[in-house]
Amino acid sequence: MKETGFSHSQITRLYSHFHSLDKGENGALSREDFQRIPELAINPLGDRIINAFFPEGEDQVNFRGFMRTLAHFRPVEDNEKNKDPTSGEPLNSRANKLLFAFRLYDLDRDDKISRDELLQVLRMMVGVNISDEQLGSIADRTIQEADTNGDMSISFSEFTKVLEKVDVEQKMSIRFLH
Amino acid sequence: MPGYCAVLLQLNLLDYFSFCFQWATLRMERGAKEKNQHLYKPYSNGIIAKEPVSLEQEIQEMRRGGAEPEFDMSDIFYFCRRGVESIVDDEVTKRFTAEELESWNLLTRSNYNFHHISTRLTALWGVGVLIRYGILLPLRVTLAFTGVGLLVVLTSVVGLFPNGRIKNYLSDKVHLMCYRICVRALTAIITYHDSENKPKNGGICVANHTSPIDVIILASDGCYAMVGQVHGGLMGVIQRAMVKACPHIWFERSEVKDRHLVAKRLSDHVADESKLPILIFPEGTCINNTSVMMFKKGSFEIGCKVYPVAIKYDPRFGDAFWNSSKFGMVNYLLHMMSSWAIVCSVWYLPPMSRMEGEDAVQFANRVKAAIARKGGLADLLWDGGLKRGKVKEVFKEEQQKLYSKVLVGSSEDRSRS
């Protein structure tokens, strides 16, 4: 658990919450357990976020996996307290936060955001309120601005470049109380 | 010495209990520190600190300076963070499990730190178990049977009288007496506030719902007409007996679905001034007494006076919340009768009526806010039905609409410039 960087009391609280979500009481959460959270169910990207918790091809996530995913959202300042030079890049580094967001777009996990994938995610966010043509042009414009190597899709490095001025550390952090 | 005795006498039983519970928690903290471990502390401050920023604000902030594109790949961050925040700490799922306590009340069911208990503490807990299960429980069960038995027998007897003033008088007395016996059976210590606002005939009494005991608590202080579904078994026997003495409103299962029928029967009842005020719990399900959830608008459409009542339990002496997905009724009653006591406060609020231009939903929310304020509970818009059911798609569609407005709105600005 050290790799997640959470303090002992935070882990205890999160375990208690994990347990309360685990209606089947089998030590792991399924997709239905997540969908039972109303505020998540009404989030347009709810399903994509739930997906991020589950490793490729699995439908159960245990507590360790749960914590690893949540660890991406720890604020970066918290790392100052437990600096361990041998532990490698922490889960909540800027790069890892960006990777988390990138994977929300990259539906087939092929490390590229294609036009179709972008359109699908856009459609999730706007529902029925914007026409196909308008959405298509938004997608085209976005890819045009980001794509530097001309392959009509956005790779992770292009994604990172586009967002270099955005305060990712703050936007993708949750203040965990001690 | 006399001064010391005087102080001891003034502290009532509940204060002694509180003192014991706090001592128990301190012992556990000490035990934990000795082993260099941490005590599990309930998250009275929440696991995370959320920022109440709206979607529009957040997206505007994230737009990079300079030329304003319609869509930004970073827009996803808002939904992403909100989503993960709701996984860690949401407003709804925690309302359907028992409230967590600051200090341990010597009931195993509310303990999260089993391995920190010293021998002295275990001894105290053991004495507690003996008292609760050996003395209190049998006493209370006997009282409960007496109360229910008397209710069935006496209401049937009263039912033999011809309708009139004497029958009503006897029915009131019988109901009150039996409910008061049941209150004793639970050792419920109830404080009633503002009794001048007690519900009167021709009105509807609405209250927040935590457990079936709410009915006993309110009905032991006043006479109400109950509303409910017809049950079989023992409940059915009680229901049939009660309705002989005075008019209660019991619905067949099939009738419950028909909203017009339900509304008609309720309005007919309140129109008759000789009939008792109706007792309704508009949340429709038991909530854990930390919040008040959405009130169903049916009772607020009838157009009569509404008497709101707030019920707040003190969780330190016994948790009254009925988690019906986890425990059955018998299990729940056993829990209740083997706790130390049920301590609660009841506030009668002044009657409210629907105002001009207010629809049933707004009226319901107004009443709900008043009850939440008085009882010190969180006022939530979420539906208690979420305990078992899924949230409606329409809420997601609202979020999508909001975001689309932000996207399209900025393009309109651009075309203007």
Chai-1 contact restraints between the chains, C-beta under 6 A:
chainA,res_idxA,chainB,res_idxB,connection_type,confidence,min_distance_angstrom,max_distance_angstrom,comment,restraint_id
A,H8,B,H38,contact,1.0,0.0,6.0,A-B,restraint_1
A,S9,B,H38,contact,1.0,0.0,6.0,A-B,restraint_2
A,T12,B,Y40,contact,1.0,0.0,6.0,A-B,restraint_3
A,R13,B,Y43,contact,1.0,0.0,6.0,A-B,restraint_4
A,R13,B,I47,contact,1.0,0.0,6.0,A-B,restraint_5
A,S20,B,T97,contact,1.0,0.0,6.0,A-B,restraint_6
A,I37,B,S86,contact,1.0,0.0,6.0,A-B,restraint_7
A,I37,B,D90,contact,1.0,0.0,6.0,A-B,restraint_8
A,I37,B,T93,contact,1.0,0.0,6.0,A-B,restraint_9
A,P38,B,V92,contact,1.0,0.0,6.0,A-B,restraint_10
A,P38,B,L386,contact,1.0,0.0,6.0,A-B,restraint_11
A,P38,B,V391,contact,1.0,0.0,6.0,A-B,restraint_12
A,E39,B,S86,contact,1.0,0.0,6.0,A-B,restraint_13
A,E39,B,D90,contact,1.0,0.0,6.0,A-B,restraint_14
A,L40,B,G83,contact,1.0,0.0,6.0,A-B,restraint_15
A,L40,B,S86,contact,1.0,0.0,6.0,A-B,restraint_16
A,A41,B,V391,contact,1.0,0.0,6.0,A-B,restraint_17
A,I42,B,V391,contact,1.0,0.0,6.0,A-B,restraint_18
A,I42,B,F395,contact,1.0,0.0,6.0,A-B,restraint_19
A,I42,B,K396,contact,1.0,0.0,6.0,A-B,restraint_20
A,I42,B,Q399,contact,1.0,0.0,6.0,A-B,restraint_21
A,N43,B,F79,contact,1.0,0.0,6.0,A-B,restraint_22
A,N43,B,G83,contact,1.0,0.0,6.0,A-B,restraint_23
A,P44,B,Q399,contact,1.0,0.0,6.0,A-B,restraint_24
A,P44,B,Q400,contact,1.0,0.0,6.0,A-B,restraint_25
A,L45,B,F79,contact,1.0,0.0,6.0,A-B,restraint_26
A,I49,B,G83,contact,1.0,0.0,6.0,A-B,restraint_27
A,F73,B,V84,contact,1.0,0.0,6.0,A-B,restraint_28
A,A101,B,I76,contact,1.0,0.0,6.0,A-B,restraint_29
A,L104,B,I76,contact,1.0,0.0,6.0,A-B,restraint_30
A,M125,B,Y403,contact,1.0,0.0,6.0,A-B,restraint_31
A,V126,B,Q400,contact,1.0,0.0,6.0,A-B,restraint_32
A,V126,B,S404,contact,1.0,0.0,6.0,A-B,restraint_33
A,G127,B,E397,contact,1.0,0.0,6.0,A-B,restraint_34
A,G127,B,Q400,contact,1.0,0.0,6.0,A-B,restraint_35
A,N129,B,K401,contact,1.0,0.0,6.0,A-B,restraint_36
A,N129,B,S404,contact,1.0,0.0,6.0,A-B,restraint_37
A,I130,B,S404,contact,1.0,0.0,6.0,A-B,restraint_38
A,I138,B,E70,contact,1.0,0.0,6.0,A-B,restraint_39
A,I138,B,F71,contact,1.0,0.0,6.0,A-B,restraint_40
A,T142,B,F71,contact,1.0,0.0,6.0,A-B,restraint_41
A,V162,B,M73,contact,1.0,0.0,6.0,A-B,restraint_42
A,L163,B,S74,contact,1.0,0.0,6.0,A-B,restraint_43
A,K165,B,R64,contact,1.0,0.0,6.0,A-B,restraint_44
A,V166,B,S74,contact,1.0,0.0,6.0,A-B,restraint_45
A,K171,B,F77,contact,1.0,0.0,6.0,A-B,restraint_46
A,M172,B,F77,contact,1.0,0.0,6.0,A-B,restraint_47
A,I174,B,I48,contact,1.0,0.0,6.0,A-B,restraint_48
A,I174,B,E85,contact,1.0,0.0,6.0,A-B,restraint_49
A,R175,B,I48,contact,1.0,0.0,6.0,A-B,restraint_50
A,R175,B,A49,contact,1.0,0.0,6.0,A-B,restraint_51
A,F176,B,I48,contact,1.0,0.0,6.0,A-B,restraint_52
A,L177,B,N45,contact,1.0,0.0,6.0,A-B,restraint_53
